[in-house]
Amino acid sequence: MAFTEHGFAHAGKVSEKAGEILKMLGYSNRMTELAKISAYMHDIGNCINRHDHAQSGAIMAFRILDRLGFDPEELADIIGAIGNHDEGTGTAFSPISAALILADKSDVRRSRVRYKYRKKESLTDIHDRVNYAVTDSILLVEPNEKKIILNLKIDTEISAVMEYFEIFLTRMVMCRNAADYLDLRFELNMNDIKLL
């Protein structure tokens, strides 16, 4: 679909990170598992269309998980999180949705750029350029400090810091709001400089 990678690698990384966030904050094993399920399924709506993919994905997840016999309350948590993960329409309303948002929006990395576009002269799309410029990315949860930190190293020869904010500012605001929901402070550090 000419977008950065939204397949199994992204789903797996977001799932593991969402679970890790809630586990480190002391949530139950079941809540952690539900966060991992919602995160793994969060982008399935892209098979229909990128536009409104969160809502399409929530409907698809409902059908799948309902057929598997999920408890209605847990099902509502999962589909609500999936339906609210897009920065254009979503918001954190539960621990599961907050963990999904933080894990998803922090998954910026070079390997998300599809292989055929990884040549420097092919980096004409801003999303490819920004993702390819990220040489290191880590989301750290510090429960004792009550903060969550996204540390990025960006090669500014490939993409200017301003380009990152051009496409990611609304995502970072969404991360800040999701962190607030979890009673955490969100910080963004880029090339060892604290920006948020």
N, C-alpha and C positions, 0 to 999 in steps of 0.2 A: 504493500500500500504506500510505498515511498516514505515511510516513517522509520524512526530509529527502532531498534529491536524491541518487540513486545511479546516475544514468545516464551518458551520454557525457561530460558536463562533469567529473564526479567521476572517472570512469575515466581521462580524458585528463590531468587535473591530477596524479593519483596516479602515473600511468605516467611522466610527464615528471620528476616529483620523485624517484621511485625511481631512475630512470636517472641523474639529476644527482648524487644522493648517491654512488652507486658510482663514477661518473666522477671526481668531485672527490676521492675517496679512492684513486684510481689503479688501480681494477679494470679488467680487459680490456674491450674494446669488446663482445665476445660476452657476458660476464657482465652488462654494463650493458644489453644488448639483452634478455637473458633476464629481468632485473628489470623492464624496461618491459613485456614480454609478460605476466608474471605479474600486475603491477599493473593492467594494462588489463583483464584478465579476472577480477580477484579477487572481484567482487561478482555474477558471473553466477548464482550459486546463489540469489540473491534472487528469481529468477523462479519458483522452486519454493516457497520459504518463507523468511522471515527467520530462523526458528529453524534452527540448523545449516547456515546458508547457506554457510559456509566449506567444509564437507565436501561438500555438494551441488555447489558450484562446482568443487571439485577433481576430482570425478568427471566433471563436464561438460567441464572443460578437458582432462582426460585423453583423453576420446573424440574431441574436436575435434583436438587436437594430434597424437594418435597417427595419426589418419587423414591428417594432413598430412605424416606421415613424420618427426616429430621424433626425434632421437637419444634413446634410453631414459634415459640419464643426465641429459640436459638436461630431459627431460620430468619426471623425478622431482623435479628441483629446482623446476620451475615449479609442479607440482601440490602439492608439499610446502609451498611458500610460500603458495599460495592456501588450502590446508587449515589453515594455522596463523596466519592473519591476524586471527582473531576473539579478542577479549580474554578471552572466557569459556573458551576451550579451547586457544588457540594459544600459541606461543612462537617466538622467533627461534632458528633452528638452522643458518642459512647466511647469507652476505652478501645473497643475493637476498631471503630471508624478512625479514631485518632492515630492508633498504631499503623493502620493501613495507609493513611495519608502521609505520615512521617516516613514510612519505609518506601513508599512509591515515589514521592517527590524528591527524595534524596538519592535515588538510583540514577546518578549521572556518571557515565564512565565511557572510556574510549571504545570498549568492546560492544557498546550499544549501536555504534555506527555500523551499518551493514557492510560486509567485506568489500564489495565492489566500489564503495564510495570512500575507502580509507586512504586513497592517494591524495596528497595535499592539493593538487590541482582540481580534484573532484569535490572538494569541500565547499560547494557553492551554497548549500542549504545551511542556514544559521544553526539549526538543530544539530546537524552533522558536525559543523565546525565546533560548536560549544562542547558537545559530548566528546569529540575527538581530542580537544584541547585538555581535557581532564586526565591528568596522569596519575592521580591518586585521589581516592574518595573514601571517607570513612564516617559513619554516623555513630557517635559515642553517646551512651546513656550513662549519666552520672547521678544515680538516685540520691546519694548523700548530699550532693551539691544542688539537687533539684533542677538539673538542666540536661538538655540534649544538644549535642554539638555536631554540626556538619562541617568536617574539615576537608577542604578541597585544595589540590595543587593544580594550577592551570598554566599551561604553556601559552603565554601571552603573545608568542610569535604566531600561533595558530588562530587564537580568538582573544579579543580584548575582554577585559573584565566587564565592560559595559554591555557587550553582547550577551554575556551570561544573564545579566539583569534584564535585558530587553525581553528575553523569553522566560526567565525563571522568577521574576519578581513576584508575580501573583502566586506562584507555587511556594515561594519562601514565606509569604504572608500567610498562606494556608497552613504551612508547617508551624509557624508561630502560634496560630490559633489552635491547632491540634495539640501543641505542647502545653498551651494554657489550659486546655481541657484536662490534661493529665497532671496539672499543677506543676508544670516544668517551665523553665525558661529556654527558649530556642536561641541558639547562637550559630552564626555562620562565620567561619574563618576561611579566608581564601589567601593562599600563598603566605600563610602565617600572619595575616592581618585580620583582626576581628571587624566584621562589617555589620553584623546585626547582633 
